[in-house]
Amino acid sequence: MSEFRQDPVTGRWVIIASGRATRPWHISVPNNPAHAGCCPFCAGSEAMTPPEVWAHRDPPTEANSPGWRVRVVPNKYPALENGGERPSETHGFYPSASGLGVHEVIIETPEHVVNMSALDAAQFVTILGAYRARLTALKNDRRWRYLLIYKNHGERAGATFDHIHSQLVALPVVPREAHDEINRAHEHFEATGRCIFCEIIERERAHGERLVLTSERFIALCPFAPRFGYETWILPRHHVASFEQSSDQDLAALAESLRDFILKLNGVSDNAPFNYVIHTAPTIESSHEHYHWHMEILPQLTRAAGFEWGSGVHMNSVSPEDAARLLRDAPV
């Protein structure tokens, strides 16, 4: 089983998951149908994955067979394993805990598609609906304190399979990155009585130089201090703490914004590798006024190097104002 270990100097937690070293790589020629027969994520290959835990299916198709539009399965090489009531902990100089958690794969299309921009808007809605369904289901398990959905798109962004997919991890602790962000939001709310993300939306709409896309329900902007060139956040314009509280209308609007952004990013850099993450409130804080869920899209056009690793400060050669302008002007 994997293991959480805490660095005694920084307090940073890491996951030691030795079993993931044996996972296969499947990076192939884009959209080559010859790979469909050997890709475990393609329709017809359902027996190559663990049994599905959720799927959007065309009736009357049966579980673990073709006929699905989005399929969710346990990760065959999980970073964390769902095998107990709570993680066993050891204290002392080197704190550690057993690697209890959930690690799932959201397979985003039955076809062997390698670039998300090839999907239509309806498929984006189905994918986002899968996210909402799995977050809602796992939130009811009181062992989990934080749920993270993320995507690695492209080999440079860490994908080991090119068939488009995303992943979900349920953690028994709130990770430091999320904890720090939530605390900063809480401090701002205590000082001003306002959600810091709502204030960012208001300021960026007023000035416009870092706006990428805007609609009735969502806004996409390049943040003031981006870590990566073309880093973009997508935020709901109405205040809501948790992604799983999104309505069907919200998902449809988010699907349009996300798809348009990916098309624009491809217009700036063809088939750009990127990561995205959904930052949502911890499972026990879904109604808090100070937090506002959002999606962070992190293009991986350059790599972090010695300065970043040594200082913890990202060096970015593309200003958010220039990035926003180029993205706005890119075709959809």
Secondary structure, DSSP 8 states (H G I E B T S, - for coil): --EEEE-TTT--EEEE-GGGGG---B--STT-GGGGGG-TTSTT-GGGS---SEEEE-TT--TTSS-EEEEEEE-SS-SSB--SSS--EE-SSS-EEE-B-EEEEEE--SS----GGGS-HHHHHHHHHHHHHHHHHHHTSTT-SEEEEEEEESGGGT-SB-S-EEEEEEESS--HHHHHHHHHHHHHHHHHSS-HHHHHHHHHHHH-TTEEEE-SSEEEE--SS-SSTT-EEEEESS--S-GGG--HHHHHHHHHHHHHHHHHHHHHSTT--EEEEEE---TT-TT-TT---EEEEEE-SS---HHHHHHS----SS-HHHHHHHHHHS--
